[in-house]
Amino acid sequence: MAEIIQKDGTWVFDGEALRLTPGRDKNVGLLRRELGELLVPLAALAGVSFEQGKKSGRLRLRLRDGADPLVHATGGRLTEPHDPYQLLVEPNRYGAAEYFVDEVRNALLLDQVPSGPVDAYLLPGPSVPLSVSAGDGIAHFDGEQVRLEWKWQAEDSKSAAGPRTLPLADIVAVEWQPSAGLENGHLRFTVRAAPGKVPPKYDPNAVELWGFKKDPLMALVAAAVQARLPHPAARPAPEDAGPAGESPAPKPAQAAEDDHDALLRRLRKLGDLHRSGVLTDEEFTLAKQAILKRM
C-alpha cells in the first residue's frame, strides 16, 4: 500500500483503487470539500505524474476519457484548488510522492490497464439530492428532475417565467463553464425540442455564473446529472479498408497500444535479467525508470 498525507489532502493506494481525501487546509477548494472522499478504481486511470517545484510539487491523476462524469461535464476545465485529481506536495515529501507514482504505474502495468476511453462511467458522480446557489439562480437536483429558481439579479425574461422544472428524460446534455476574464461562466442544460442557444443570461435552461466563490459548486449539479444521462461514448468507426489483400493500416490508437505492449515486454525482460544477476539493482532501477517515463 502507498500513502501520502499532506495538508492539501491524503491519497492512499491499496493496489486496486485510490482513495482521495481532501485536507482541511484553508486553501483546499470548496468543490473538493463538498465532494468529500473519492474512490477511484485503478481501471479508471490513464496515468499518474508528479511535478516538482521550488515551493511545492504536484501529484496529478489522468483519468480515462468517459470514466468520470465530473470530468466530462466540466470538460476538464476544473483547475487547482478545485480539481480533485491534483494534490499539492511539500518538498520534504517528494520522495513519498515519487514512490506513490511508481506504485500506481507498476499496478497499471501489471494489470495491463488500457489508457483509452471507456464506454461506461467508472465513478458514480456526486450523490443526490443536491442544491446549489450561485450566480443568478439556484439549481436543485433530486435524481429525477432539475429545478431552477431565479434570484433577484436574474434578467426579467427569466424571473417573469418563474421557476423552471426539467425532467431528466428531457435533458440531452449538460455543460458547466467557468468564468474567464470578462466572460461569465454558466451551467446549461440542453433539452429536447429547445430552440437554438441563447446567451446564458437570457436562457431559461441556464444559470449564469459571475466568477464568485460558489460557482464551482454548480459543477456538482452538472456531474450528478451527467452521471444519470446515457454515456456519451461514440460508436467505433468502421476500419478503413486497405488495398485488396492487405490489412487495414494501423490507427494511431492501435500504434500506441503496440508501443505499450513493446514496453511491457522490455520491462519483463529487464526483470528476467535482474533476477538472473546480469543487471545490478542500480542498473535495473535506472532502466525501469527510463521505460516508465516513456509510458
FENJO-V692729 format. One record per residue. RES is the residue in one letter. PSI is psi as a letter, one per 40 degrees, with the letter a starting at -180 (999 if undefined). OMEGA is omega in whole degrees, -180 to 180 (999 if undefined). BURIAL is + if it has 16 or more other C-alpha atoms within 10 Angstrom, else -. Layout:
# FENJO-V692729
res;psi;omega;burial
RES;PSI;OMEGA;BURIAL
RES;PSI;OMEGA;BURIAL
This chain:
# FENJO-V692729
res;psi;omega;burial
M;h;177;-
A;h;-177;+
E;i;173;-
I;h;-176;+
I;h;180;+
Q;i;175;+
K;d;-179;+
D;d;-180;+
G;i;179;+
T;h;176;+
W;h;179;+
V;h;178;+
F;h;-177;+
D;e;-180;-
G;d;-180;+
E;d;-178;-
A;i;175;+
L;h;177;+
R;h;-176;+
L;h;-179;+
T;h;-180;+
P;i;178;+
G;i;-179;+
R;e;179;-
D;i;-177;-
K;d;-179;-
N;e;177;-
V;h;-175;+
G;i;-179;+
L;d;-180;+
L;d;180;+
R;d;180;+
R;d;-180;-
E;d;177;-
L;d;-179;+
G;a;-177;-
E;h;178;+
L;h;175;+
L;h;-176;-
V;h;179;+
P;i;-179;+
L;d;-178;+
A;e;-180;+
A;e;-174;+
L;h;171;+
A;d;-180;+
G;i;179;+
V;i;-179;+
S;i;175;+
F;h;-180;+
E;h;178;-
Q;i;176;+
G;i;-179;-
K;d;-177;-
K;d;179;-
S;i;175;-
G;i;-178;+
R;h;170;+
L;h;179;+
R;h;170;+
L;h;174;+
R;h;-178;-
L;i;176;+
R;i;180;+
D;h;177;+
G;e;-178;+
A;d;-173;+
D;h;180;+
P;d;178;+
L;d;179;+
V;d;-179;+
H;d;-176;+
A;d;-179;+
T;e;178;+
G;f;-179;-
G;e;-176;-
R;e;175;-
L;h;180;+
T;i;175;-
E;h;15;-
P;e;-175;+
H;d;-177;+
D;h;-179;+
P;e;-177;+
Y;f;172;+
Q;i;178;+
L;h;176;+
L;h;-176;+
V;h;178;+
E;i;-175;+
P;d;-179;-
N;e;179;-
R;e;179;-
Y;d;179;+
G;d;179;-
A;d;179;+
A;d;180;+
E;d;176;-
Y;d;179;-
F;d;180;+
V;d;180;+
D;d;-179;+
E;d;-180;+
V;d;180;+
R;d;179;+
N;d;179;-
A;d;178;+
L;d;179;+
L;d;-178;+
L;d;179;-
D;e;-179;-
Q;f;179;-
V;h;179;+
P;i;-180;+
S;e;-177;+
G;i;-177;-
P;i;177;-
V;i;-178;+
D;e;177;-
A;i;179;+
Y;h;178;+
L;e;172;+
L;i;-172;+
P;e;-174;+
G;i;-179;+
P;i;178;+
S;i;179;-
V;i;7;-
P;i;180;-
L;i;174;+
S;h;-177;+
V;h;177;+
S;h;179;+
A;i;178;+
G;b;-176;+
D;e;-178;+
G;i;176;+
I;h;-179;+
A;h;176;+
H;i;175;+
F;h;-177;+
D;e;-179;+
G;e;-179;+
E;d;179;-
Q;i;175;+
V;h;176;+
R;h;179;+
L;h;176;+
E;i;-172;+
W;i;176;+
K;i;-178;-
W;e;180;-
Q;e;-177;-
A;i;177;+
E;i;-178;-
D;d;-178;-
S;d;177;-
K;d;-176;+
S;d;-177;+
A;d;-179;-
A;e;179;-
G;a;-180;-
P;i;-176;-
R;h;178;+
T;h;-178;-
L;h;175;+
P;i;-179;-
L;d;-179;+
A;d;-179;-
D;e;-177;-
I;h;180;+
V;e;180;-
A;i;178;+
V;i;-175;+
E;h;172;+
W;h;-178;+
Q;h;179;+
P;i;174;+
S;i;-179;+
A;h;-179;-
G;b;179;-
L;e;-178;-
E;h;177;-
N;i;176;+
G;a;180;+
H;i;164;+
L;h;-174;+
R;h;175;+
F;h;174;+
T;h;-177;+
V;i;-179;+
R;i;176;-
A;f;178;-
A;i;176;-
P;i;-180;-
G;i;-178;-
K;h;173;-
V;i;180;-
P;i;-179;-
P;d;180;+
K;d;-177;+
Y;e;-175;+
D;h;-180;+
P;e;178;+
N;e;-177;+
A;i;172;+
V;h;178;+
E;h;-178;+
L;h;-172;+
W;e;178;+
G;f;-180;+
F;i;-171;-
K;d;-173;-
K;e;-179;+
D;d;-178;+
P;d;-179;+
L;d;177;+
M;d;176;+
A;d;177;+
L;d;178;+
V;d;179;+
A;d;-178;+
A;d;180;+
A;d;178;+
V;d;-178;+
Q;d;-178;+
A;d;-177;+
R;e;174;+
L;i;175;+
P;i;-179;-
H;h;-174;-
P;e;-177;-
A;h;179;-
A;i;176;-
R;i;-180;-
P;h;179;-
A;i;178;-
P;i;-179;-
E;i;177;-
D;h;179;-
A;h;177;-
G;a;177;-
P;i;-177;-
A;h;177;-
G;e;-179;-
E;i;177;-
S;i;177;-
P;i;178;-
A;i;-179;-
P;h;175;-
K;i;177;-
P;d;-179;-
A;d;179;-
Q;d;179;-
A;d;179;-
A;d;179;-
E;d;178;-
D;d;178;-
D;d;180;-
H;d;179;+
D;d;180;-
A;d;178;-
L;d;176;+
L;d;179;+
R;d;179;-
R;d;178;-
L;d;179;+
R;d;179;-
K;d;178;-
L;d;179;+
G;d;179;-
D;d;180;-
L;d;180;-
H;d;-179;+
R;d;-180;-
S;e;177;-
G;e;179;-
V;d;178;-
L;h;175;+
T;i;178;-
D;d;-178;-
E;d;179;-
E;d;180;-
F;d;-179;+
T;d;-180;-
L;d;-180;-
A;d;180;-
K;d;-180;+
Q;d;180;-
A;d;-180;-
I;d;-179;-
L;d;179;-
K;d;179;-
R;e;-179;-
M;999;999;-
